[in-house]
Amino acid sequence: MNRRHFLVSLAVVPLVAVAGVELASRRFTPDPDLLLAKLNSFKGQQLHSSGSWSPTMVFQHLAQSVIGSVTGYPEHKAAWFTHTVGPLALKVFKTAGAMHHPLDQAIPGMLELDANLPVDTALDQLINALQLFQRSSTLQPHFAYGNLNHKDFMAAHQLHIEQHLTQIELAVSNS
């Protein structure tokens, strides 16, 4: 391969890859009703977390994330990030049908999580936040992904919630 072909390949391959991610990410369709049904199934249950956050802390964190999309996030990544890496990361997550991020990482600038808040209260906060989000026509920029339409924001919330729910399970009773 000559130098010219090599340089053209260097330019074309990333463009084709990004285009493929863009097209594939469009196939992910969030299902807020199914997500709400799953969350409602946790009500009144004894829950356990396999992660470093308790179930109440997980639900509070998720509620903060959803509320941030309606009221705004206190801190944002740099503009270059929210216009490049952030949106691309969301498209990769949508393409994979799953999000992968540290599960004990707080949202920048959000209030500290209350380990003593009753689990059902935190779960209700999350469910109410999702219902408010569904009714909202004006959304605020995501702190990492930037400006999103309603469908992409719902996809981000669903993937985020589903990843955290991998650590939540029904507590085993010893009776």
C-alpha positions in Angstrom: 0.0 0.0 0.0 1.4 3.4 -0.9 1.5 6.3 1.5 -1.5 8.1 -0.1 -3.7 5.0 0.3 -2.5 4.6 3.8 -3.4 8.2 4.7 -6.8 7.9 3.1 -7.5 4.8 5.1 -6.5 6.6 8.3 -9.2 9.2 7.5 -11.9 6.8 6.2 -11.8 4.0 8.8 -12.8 6.2 11.8 -15.5 7.9 9.8 -17.0 4.6 8.8 -16.8 3.3 12.4 -18.6 6.5 13.7 -21.2 6.2 11.0 -21.8 2.6 12.0 -22.2 3.4 15.6 -24.6 6.3 14.7 -26.8 4.0 12.7 -26.7 1.1 15.1 -27.5 3.3 18.1 -30.8 4.3 16.5 -32.1 0.8 16.9 -32.2 1.1 20.7 -35.7 1.9 21.8 -36.2 2.7 25.5 -39.3 1.3 27.2 -40.3 3.5 30.1 -43.4 1.5 31.0 -41.4 -1.7 31.4 -38.8 0.2 33.4 -41.4 1.7 35.7 -43.1 -1.8 36.2 -39.7 -3.2 37.2 -39.1 -0.4 39.7 -42.6 -0.8 41.1 -42.0 -4.5 41.6 -39.3 -3.6 44.2 -41.8 -1.7 46.4 -42.2 -3.3 49.9 -39.4 -5.8 49.2 -36.3 -6.3 51.3 -33.5 -5.4 48.9 -29.8 -6.0 49.0 -27.0 -4.4 47.0 -23.9 -6.3 45.9 -22.1 -3.0 45.3 -20.7 -0.3 47.7 -23.9 1.7 47.7 -27.0 0.5 49.5 -30.3 0.2 47.6 -31.5 3.5 49.0 -28.3 5.2 47.8 -28.6 3.7 44.4 -32.2 4.8 44.0 -31.3 8.3 45.2 -28.5 8.5 42.7 -30.8 7.4 39.9 -33.5 9.9 40.9 -30.8 12.7 41.0 -29.8 11.7 37.4 -33.4 11.8 36.1 -34.3 15.1 38.0 -31.2 16.7 36.6 -32.5 16.2 33.1 -35.6 18.3 34.0 -34.2 20.9 36.4 -30.5 20.9 35.3 -27.3 19.4 36.5 -25.1 21.5 38.9 -21.9 20.8 37.1 -21.0 19.8 33.5 -18.0 18.3 31.8 -16.1 20.6 29.5 -17.9 21.8 26.4 -15.4 19.9 24.1 -16.4 16.7 26.0 -20.2 17.2 25.9 -19.9 17.9 22.1 -17.6 15.0 21.2 -16.8 12.2 23.6 -20.0 12.3 25.6 -22.5 11.9 22.8 -20.3 9.3 21.2 -20.2 7.3 24.4 -24.0 7.4 24.7 -24.3 6.1 21.1 -21.9 3.3 21.9 -24.0 2.4 25.0 -27.2 2.4 22.9 -25.5 0.3 20.3 -24.4 -2.2 22.9 -27.8 -2.0 24.7 -26.0 -1.5 28.0 -24.1 1.2 29.9 -20.8 0.6 31.6 -19.6 3.1 34.1 -18.3 3.1 37.8 -21.4 2.3 39.9 -20.2 4.2 42.9 -19.5 7.5 41.1 -21.7 10.4 42.2 -23.1 12.9 39.8 -20.8 16.0 40.0 -22.3 18.7 42.2 -25.4 16.7 43.4 -26.3 16.5 47.0 -24.7 13.8 49.1 -26.7 10.5 49.2 -28.4 9.8 52.5 -27.7 6.2 53.6 -30.5 6.5 56.2 -33.3 7.4 53.9 -35.9 4.5 53.8 -35.5 2.4 50.6 -39.2 2.8 49.6 -38.8 6.6 49.9 -35.8 6.7 47.6 -37.6 4.3 45.2 -40.6 6.6 45.2 -38.3 9.5 44.4 -37.0 7.7 41.4 -40.4 6.6 40.1 -41.7 10.2 40.6 -38.7 11.6 38.8 -39.3 9.3 35.8 -42.9 10.2 35.7 -42.0 13.9 35.8 -39.4 13.3 33.1 -42.1 11.7 30.9 -44.4 14.7 31.2 -41.6 17.2 30.6 -41.3 18.9 27.2 -38.3 21.0 28.0 -35.1 19.2 29.1 -31.8 20.5 30.3 -28.4 19.4 28.8 -26.9 16.2 30.3 -23.8 16.9 32.3 -21.7 14.5 30.1 -23.8 13.8 27.0 -24.8 17.4 26.3 -28.1 18.3 24.6 -30.3 15.3 24.0 -33.8 14.9 22.6 -36.4 13.2 24.8 -35.9 9.7 23.3 -32.1 9.8 23.7 -32.5 11.1 27.3 -34.9 8.3 28.1 -32.4 5.8 26.6 -29.6 7.2 28.7 -31.8 7.0 31.9 -33.0 3.5 31.1 -29.4 2.2 30.4 -28.1 4.0 33.5 -30.9 2.5 35.7 -30.6 -1.0 34.3 -26.8 -1.0 34.9 -27.4 0.0 38.6 -30.2 -2.6 39.0 -27.7 -5.3 38.2 -26.4 -4.8 41.8 -29.9 -4.8 43.4 -31.5 -8.1 44.4 -34.1 -9.4 46.7 -32.7 -10.0 50.2 -32.6 -13.7 51.1 -34.6 -14.4 54.3 -33.1 -16.9 56.8 -36.5 -18.1 58.1 
